[in-house]
Amino acid sequence: MIYLQGWGGYTNQKKGKELLIKAADKGLPSAQYNLGCCYAKLKGMNFDIFEYSLQKAKYYLTLAKQNGISKADEILKSLGE
């Protein structure tokens, strides 16, 4: 998220996306949650590097929910899950 949001004044969305996907695919629940939010283009997570994908958003948010991120369930419901 540091690369995506430009904390410290440096932004590299390509590297940020790559690292977030890698962390999510390795099972890090917070990365799964953030990645799902990015693919859903939620407020505050609308980065140009991410295409809108409801399928990918639901996939990663479901993983986050299964791994204990309760906020993911609320977003899944709002997405029609």
PyMOL commands that set and color helices and strands:
alter all, ss='L'
color gray80, all
select helices_A, chain A and resi 2-5+7-9+13-25+29-40+54-66+70-78
alter helices_A, ss='H'
color red, helices_A
deselect
rebuild
show_as cartoon
